[in-house]
Amino acid sequence: VQLQASGGGLVQPGGSLRLSCAASGTISRFKTIGWYRQAPGKQRELVATITRGIGTDYADSVKGRFTISTDKANNTVNLQMSNMKPEDTAVYYCNAIFDRVPYWGQGTLVTVSS
């Protein structure tokens, strides 16, 4: 399983950014796929995930601002981030679980700053 994240960059507070994660093969085979992030000096934390047969899950800190979605035609999972805050600054990682094994993408840096 290979996961390739893209879309990170610098955005001003209140702005928007869209992350994409391209998976090798069909994403329908993953039980769970989604995004985590790790800010400097902090532990990696869940941002948003989609679990097959259950639905979506969001961190409280991003509810109402971030939206996770999948594009099965292109085997990607996307994270639309809006009304961004400086505390959203982190390296964002794509994650997928297949056969109970977690897989990670390489991470993409998101910086929210004026």
C-alpha positions as CSV (number, residue, x, y, z in Angstrom):
1,V,0.0,0.0,0.0
2,Q,1.4,3.4,-1.0
3,L,-0.1,6.7,0.0
4,Q,1.0,10.0,-1.6
5,A,-0.2,13.2,0.0
6,S,-0.2,16.6,-1.7
7,G,-1.7,20.1,-1.3
8,G,0.1,21.5,1.7
9,G,1.4,25.0,1.8
10,L,1.1,28.4,3.4
11,V,-2.4,29.9,4.0
12,Q,-3.5,33.0,6.0
13,P,-5.8,32.7,9.0
14,G,-9.4,32.3,7.8
15,G,-8.3,30.9,4.5
16,S,-8.8,27.5,2.8
17,L,-6.7,24.7,1.6
18,R,-7.4,21.3,0.1
19,L,-5.3,18.2,0.7
20,S,-5.3,15.1,-1.4
21,C,-4.0,11.6,-0.8
22,A,-3.6,9.2,-3.7
23,A,-3.7,5.6,-2.8
24,S,-2.3,2.7,-4.7
25,G,-5.1,0.5,-5.9
26,T,-8.8,0.9,-5.0
27,I,-9.5,2.8,-1.8
28,S,-12.7,0.7,-1.3
29,R,-10.5,-2.1,0.1
30,F,-9.5,0.0,3.1
31,K,-11.5,-0.3,6.3
32,T,-10.5,3.2,7.4
33,I,-8.8,6.0,5.5
34,G,-8.2,9.5,6.6
35,W,-5.9,12.2,7.9
36,Y,-3.8,12.8,11.0
37,R,-1.6,15.7,11.9
38,Q,1.4,16.4,14.1
39,A,2.3,19.9,15.2
40,P,5.8,20.8,16.5
41,G,6.3,19.3,19.9
42,K,3.0,17.5,20.0
43,Q,1.8,14.0,19.4
44,R,0.2,12.9,16.2
45,E,-3.6,13.3,16.4
46,L,-6.6,12.3,14.3
47,V,-8.1,15.0,12.1
48,A,-10.7,13.2,10.1
49,T,-11.4,9.6,8.9
50,I,-13.9,7.6,6.9
51,T,-14.6,4.1,8.1
52,R,-16.4,1.7,5.7
53,G,-19.9,0.9,6.9
54,I,-19.8,3.5,9.6
55,G,-19.1,6.9,8.2
56,T,-16.9,9.9,9.1
57,D,-15.2,11.0,12.3
58,Y,-13.7,14.4,13.0
59,A,-11.6,15.9,15.8
60,D,-13.7,18.4,17.8
61,S,-11.2,21.1,16.9
62,V,-12.0,20.8,13.2
63,K,-15.7,20.1,13.2
64,G,-17.6,22.5,11.0
65,R,-14.4,23.7,9.3
66,F,-12.9,20.6,7.7
67,T,-14.6,18.1,5.4
68,I,-13.2,14.7,4.4
69,S,-14.3,13.0,1.2
70,T,-13.3,10.2,-1.1
71,D,-13.0,10.1,-4.9
72,K,-13.3,6.4,-5.8
73,A,-12.8,7.1,-9.5
74,N,-9.3,8.5,-8.7
75,N,-8.6,6.5,-5.5
76,T,-8.1,9.6,-3.5
77,V,-9.2,10.8,-0.1
78,N,-9.4,14.6,0.2
79,L,-9.5,17.0,3.1
80,Q,-11.1,20.4,2.5
81,M,-10.0,22.8,5.2
82,S,-11.8,26.1,5.7
83,N,-11.7,29.0,8.2
84,M,-8.2,27.8,9.1
85,K,-6.5,28.8,12.3
86,P,-2.8,29.1,13.3
87,E,-3.3,26.1,15.5
88,D,-4.0,24.0,12.4
89,T,-0.3,24.4,11.5
90,A,1.1,20.9,11.4
91,V,2.4,18.1,9.1
92,Y,-0.6,16.3,7.8
93,Y,-0.4,12.6,7.2
94,C,-2.6,10.3,5.2
95,N,-3.5,7.1,6.9
96,A,-5.2,3.9,5.7
97,I,-5.9,0.6,7.4
98,F,-5.9,-2.6,5.4
99,D,-6.1,-6.0,6.9
100,R,-5.7,-4.4,10.3
101,V,-2.4,-2.9,9.3
102,P,-2.0,0.9,9.3
103,Y,-0.2,2.6,6.4
104,W,1.1,6.1,6.4
105,G,1.9,8.6,3.6
106,Q,4.9,10.8,3.7
107,G,3.2,13.9,5.2
108,T,2.6,17.4,3.8
109,L,3.3,20.6,5.7
110,V,0.4,23.0,6.3
111,T,1.3,26.4,7.8
112,V,-1.4,28.9,8.8
113,S,0.2,32.3,9.3
114,S,-0.3,35.9,8.3
